[in-house]
Amino acid sequence: MMTKDTTTDIPNCPPHDAEPATGRVYRCAKSNPAKARDMQIHAEKGSLPNAAPCLRRALSAFRSQRDAEHQIRLFRRWKRRFVLFADLNHTHGKVKLTSGQQPTHTSWWPASSLSVEDRASLFSLIREVP
């Protein structure tokens, strides 16, 4: 497993206009219940090396269940697809509405105190998407 990568070495990450993580978010996942691998940031997985460094340290989420369901239908290679939800609070990190294919796409920078297992434990099933 990759070592935990934090944002402390990146100036202005999370961005200054990111807000405390509060409220419900929805996330697309391959597993129910969520597994650690469903909640790894790109930097932890070693993926998307050419993406913006700060965004590599965020998880994609949605503020709308409908947007999450639409997005997960685009993941045609996934054998099983689940939309999960979590009710975040300020101890869970920072969030910011960011550009994506869906209007409510939100980047969530998990607090450095949350392990991937902790992140996964925050999420519950909304529905499996055929």
Contact map, one row per residue, 1 for C-alpha under 8 A:
1110000000000000000000000000000000000000000010000000000000000000000000000000000000000000000000000000000000000000000000000000000000
1111000000000000000000000000000000000000000111000000000000000000000000000000000000000000000000000000000000000000000000000000000000
1111100000000000000000000000000000000000000100000000000000000000000000000000000000000000000000000000000000000000000000000000000000
0111110000000000000000000000000000000000000100000000000000000000000000000000000000000000000000000000000000000000000000000000000000
0011111000000000000000000000000000000000001100000000000010000000000000000000000000000000000000000000000000000000000000000000000000
0001111110000000000000000000000000000000000000000000000010000000000000000000000000000000000000000000000000000001000000000000000000
0000111111001100000000000000000000000000000000000000010010000000000000000000000000000000000000000000000000000000000000000000000000
0000011111101000000000000000000000000000000000000000000000000000000000000000000000000000000000000000000000000000000000000000000000
0000011111100000000000000000000000000000000000000000000000000000000000000000000000000000000000000000000000000000000000000000000000
0000001111111000000000000000000000000000000000000000110000000000000000000000000000000000000000000000000000000000000000000000000000
0000000111111000000000000000000000000000000000000000000000000000000000000000000000000000000000000000000000000000000000000000000000
0000000001111111000000000000000000000000000000000000000000000000000000000000000000000000000000000000000000000000000000000000000000
0000001101111111000000000000000000000000000000000000010000000000000000000000000000000000000000000000000000000000000000000000000000
0000001000011111010000000000000000000000000000000000010000000000000000000000000000000000000001000000000000001000000000000000000000
0000000000011111110000000000000000000000000000000000000000000000000000000000000000000000000000000000000000000000000000000000000000
0000000000011111110000000000000000000000000000000000000000000000000000000000000000000000000000000000000000000000000000000000000000
0000000000000011111000000000000000000000000000000000000000000000000000000000000000000000000000010000000000000000000000000000000000
0000000000000111111100000000000000000000000000000000000000000000000000000000000000000000000001110000000000000000000000000000000000
0000000000000000111110000000000000000000000000000000000000000000000000000000000000000000000001110000000000000000000000000000000000
0000000000000000011111000000000000000000000000000000000000000000000000000000000000000000111111100000000000000000000000000000000000
0000000000000000001111100000000000000000000000000000000000000000000000000000000000000001111111100000000000010000000000000000000000
0000000000000000000111110000000000000000000000000000000000000000000000000000000000000011110000000000000000000000000000000000000000
0000000000000000000011111000000000000000000000000000000000000000000000000000000000000011100000000000000000000000000000000000000000
0000000000000000000001111100000000000000000000000000000000000010000000000000000000001111000000000000000000000000000000000000000000
0000000000000000000000111110000000000000000000000000000000001111000000000000000000001111000000000000000000000000000000000000000000
0000000000000000000000011111000000000000000000000000000000001111100100000000000000111100000000000000000000000000000000000000000000
0000000000000000000000001111100000000000000000000000000000011100000100000000000000111000000000000000000000000000000000000000000000
0000000000000000000000000111110000000000000000000000000000001000000110110000000011110000000000000000000000000000000000000000000000
0000000000000000000000000011111101000100000000000000000000000000000000000000000011110000000000000000000000000000000000000000000000
0000000000000000000000000001111101000100000000000000000000000000000000000000011111000000000000000000000000000000000000000000000000
0000000000000000000000000000111111100100000000000000000000000000000000000000000111000000000000000000000000000000000000000000000000
0000000000000000000000000000111111100000000000000000000000000000000000000000000001000000000000000000000000000000000000000001100000
0000000000000000000000000000001111100000000000000000000000000000000000000000000000000000000000000000000000000000000000010011100000
0000000000000000000000000000111111110110000000000000000000000000000000000000000000010000000000000000000000000000000000011011000000
0000000000000000000000000000001111111110000000000000000000000000000000000000000000000000000000000000000000000000000010010000000000
0000000000000000000000000000000001111111000000000000000000000000000000000000000000000000000000000000000000000000000110110000000000
0000000000000000000000000000000000111111000000000000000000000000000000000000000000000000000000000000000000000000000100000000000000
0000000000000000000000000000111001111111000000000000000000000000000000000000000000000000000000000000000000000000000000010000000000
0000000000000000000000000000000001111111100000000000000000100000000000000000000000000000000000000000000000000000000110110000000000
0000000000000000000000000000000000011111111110000000000000100000000000000000000000000000000000000000000000000000000100000000000000
0000000000000000000000000000000000000011111110000000000111100000000000000000000000000000000000000000000000000000000000000000000000
0000000000000000000000000000000000000001111111110000000111100000000000000000000000000000000000000000000000000000000000000000000000
0000100000000000000000000000000000000001111111111000000110000000000000000000000000000000000000000000000000000000000000000000000000
0111100000000000000000000000000000000001111111100000000010000000000000000000000000000000000000000000000000000000000000000000000000
1100000000000000000000000000000000000001111111100000000000000000000000000000000000000000000000000000000000000000000000000000000000
0100000000000000000000000000000000000000011111111000000000000000000000000000000000000000000000000000000000000000000000000000000000
0000000000000000000000000000000000000000011111111000000000000000000000000000000000000000000000000000000000000000000000000000000000
0000000000000000000000000000000000000000011001111110000100000000000000000000000000000000000000000000000000000000000000000000000000
0000000000000000000000000000000000000000001001111110000100000000000000000000000000000000000000000000000000000000000000000000000000
0000000000000000000000000000000000000000000000011111100000000000000000000000000000000000000000000000000000000000000000000000000000
0000000000000000000000000000000000000000000000011111101100000000000000000000000000000000000000000000000000000000000000000000000000
0000000000000000000000000000000000000000000000000111111100000000000000000000000000000000000000000000000000000000000000000000000000
0000000001000000000000000000000000000000000000000111111110000000000000000000000000000000000000000000000000000000000000000000000000
0000001001001100000000000000000000000000000000000001111111000000000000000000000000000000000000000000000000000000000000000000000000
0000000000000000000000000000000000000000000000000011111111000000000000000000000000000000000000000000000000100000000000000000000000
0000000000000000000000000000000000000000111000011011111111100000000000000000000000000000000000000000000000000000000000000000000000
0000111000000000000000000000000000000000111100000000111111100000000000000000000000000000000000000000000000001000000000000000000000
0000000000000000000000000000000000000000110000000000011111110000000000000000000000000000000000000000000000111100000000000000000000
0000000000000000000000000000000000000011110000000000000111111000000000000000000000000000000000000000000000111100000000000000000000
0000000000000000000000000010000000000000000000000000000001111100000000000000000000000000000000000000000011110000000000000000000000
0000000000000000000000001111000000000000000000000000000000111110000100000000000000000000000000000000000011110000000000000000000000
0000000000000000000000001110000000000000000000000000000000011111101100000000000000000000000000000000000111000000000000000000000000
0000000000000000000000011100000000000000000000000000000000001111101000000000000000000000000000000000000111000000000000000000000000
0000000000000000000000001100000000000000000000000000000000000111111100000000000000000000000000000000000100000000000000000000000000
0000000000000000000000000100000000000000000000000000000000000111111110000000000000100000000000000000000000000000000000000000000000
0000000000000000000000000000000000000000000000000000000000000001111111000000000000000000000000000000000000000000000000000000000000
0000000000000000000000000000000000000000000000000000000000000111111111100000000000000000000000000000011110000000000000000000000000
0000000000000000000000000111000000000000000000000000000000001101111111110000000000100000000000000000010000000000000000000000000000
0000000000000000000000000001000000000000000000000000000000000000111111111000000000100000000000000000000000000000000000000000000010
0000000000000000000000000000000000000000000000000000000000000000011111111100000000000000000000000000000000000000000000000000000000
0000000000000000000000000001000000000000000000000000000000000000001111111110000000000000000000000000110000000000000000000000000000
0000000000000000000000000001000000000000000000000000000000000000000111111110000011100000000000000000000000000000000000000000000010
0000000000000000000000000000000000000000000000000000000000000000000011111111000000000000000000000000000000000000000000000000000010
0000000000000000000000000000000000000000000000000000000000000000000001111111000000000000000000000000000000000000000000000000000000
0000000000000000000000000000000000000000000000000000000000000000000000111111110000000000000000000000000000000000000000000000000000
0000000000000000000000000000000000000000000000000000000000000000000000001111111000000000000000000000000000000000000000000000000000
0000000000000000000000000000000000000000000000000000000000000000000000000011111000000000000000000000000000000000000000000000000000
0000000000000000000000000000010000000000000000000000000000000000000000000011111110000000000000000000000000000000000000000000000000
0000000000000000000000000000010000000000000000000000000000000000000000000001111110000000000000000000000000000000000000000000000000
0000000000000000000000000000011000000000000000000000000000000000000000000000011111000000000000000000000000000000000000000000000111
0000000000000000000000000001111000000000000000000000000000000000000000010000011111100000000000000000000000000000000000000000000111
0000000000000000000000000001111100000000000000000000000000000000000000010000000111110000000000000000000000000000000000000000111110
0000000000000000000000000111100000000000000000000000000000000000100110010000000011111000000000000000000000000000000000000000111110
0000000000000000000000000111100001000000000000000000000000000000000000000000000001111100000000000000000000000000000000000011111000
0000000000000000000000011110000000000000000000000000000000000000000000000000000000111110000000000000000000000000000000000011110000
0000000000000000000000011100000000000000000000000000000000000000000000000000000000011111000000000000000000000000000000000111000000
0000000000000000000001111000000000000000000000000000000000000000000000000000000000001111100000000000000000000000000000000110000000
0000000000000000000011111000000000000000000000000000000000000000000000000000000000000111111100000000000000000000000000000100000000
0000000000000000000111100000000000000000000000000000000000000000000000000000000000000011111110000000000000000000000000000000000000
0000000000000000000111000000000000000000000000000000000000000000000000000000000000000001111111000000000000000000000000000000000000
0000000000000000000110000000000000000000000000000000000000000000000000000000000000000001111110000000000000000010000000000000000000
0000000000000000000110000000000000000000000000000000000000000000000000000000000000000001111111000000000000000110010000000000000000
0000000000000000000110000000000000000000000000000000000000000000000000000000000000000000111111100000000000011111000000000000000000
0000000000000100011110000000000000000000000000000000000000000000000000000000000000000000010111110000000000011110000000000000000000
0000000000000000011110000000000000000000000000000000000000000000000000000000000000000000000011111000000001111000000000000000000000
0000000000000000111000000000000000000000000000000000000000000000000000000000000000000000000001111100000001110000000000000000000000
0000000000000000000000000000000000000000000000000000000000000000000000000000000000000000000000111110000111100000000000000000000000
0000000000000000000000000000000000000000000000000000000000000000000000000000000000000000000000011111000111100000000000000000000000
0000000000000000000000000000000000000000000000000000000000000000000000000000000000000000000000001111111011000000000000000000000000
0000000000000000000000000000000000000000000000000000000000000000000000000000000000000000000000000111111010000000000000000000000000
0000000000000000000000000000000000000000000000000000000000000000000000100000000000000000000000000011111010000000000000000000000000
0000000000000000000000000000000000000000000000000000000000000000001100100000000000000000000000000011111110000000000000000000000000
0000000000000000000000000000000000000000000000000000000000000000001000000000000000000000000000000011111110000000000000000000000000
0000000000000000000000000000000000000000000000000000000000000111001000000000000000000000000000001100011111000000000000000000000000
0000000000000000000000000000000000000000000000000000000000011110001000000000000000000000000000001111111111100000000000000000000000
0000000000000000000000000000000000000000000000000000000000011110000000000000000000000000000000111110000111110000000000000000000000
0000000000000000000000000000000000000000000000000000001001111000000000000000000000000000000000111100000011111000000000000000000000
0000000000000000000010000000000000000000000000000000000001111000000000000000000000000000000011110000000001111100000000000000000000
0000000000000100000000000000000000000000000000000000000011100000000000000000000000000000000011100000000000111110000000000000000000
0000000000000000000000000000000000000000000000000000000001100000000000000000000000000000000111000000000000011111010000100000000000
0000000000000000000000000000000000000000000000000000000000000000000000000000000000000000001111000000000000001111110000000000000000
0000010000000000000000000000000000000000000000000000000000000000000000000000000000000000000010000000000000000111111000000000000000
0000000000000000000000000000000000000000000000000000000000000000000000000000000000000000000000000000000000000011111000000000000000
0000000000000000000000000000000000000000000000000000000000000000000000000000000000000000000100000000000000000111111111100000000000
0000000000000000000000000000000000000000000000000000000000000000000000000000000000000000000000000000000000000001111111100000000000
0000000000000000000000000000000000011011000000000000000000000000000000000000000000000000000000000000000000000000011111110000000000
0000000000000000000000000000000000110010000000000000000000000000000000000000000000000000000000000000000000000000011111111000000000
0000000000000000000000000000000000000000000000000000000000000000000000000000000000000000000000000000000000000000011111111100000000
0000000000000000000000000000000000010010000000000000000000000000000000000000000000000000000000000000000000000100011111111110000000
0000000000000000000000000000000011110110000000000000000000000000000000000000000000000000000000000000000000000000000111111110000000
0000000000000000000000000000000001000000000000000000000000000000000000000000000000000000000000000000000000000000000011111111000000
0000000000000000000000000000000000000000000000000000000000000000000000000000000000000111000000000000000000000000000001111111000000
0000000000000000000000000000000011000000000000000000000000000000000000000000000000011110000000000000000000000000000000111111100000
0000000000000000000000000000000111000000000000000000000000000000000000000000000000011100000000000000000000000000000000001111110000
0000000000000000000000000000000110000000000000000000000000000000000000000000000001111000000000000000000000000000000000000011111100
0000000000000000000000000000000000000000000000000000000000000000000000000000000001111000000000000000000000000000000000000001111100
0000000000000000000000000000000000000000000000000000000000000000000000000000000001110000000000000000000000000000000000000000111110
0000000000000000000000000000000000000000000000000000000000000000000000000000000111100000000000000000000000000000000000000000111111
0000000000000000000000000000000000000000000000000000000000000000000010011000000111100000000000000000000000000000000000000000001111
0000000000000000000000000000000000000000000000000000000000000000000000000000000110000000000000000000000000000000000000000000000111
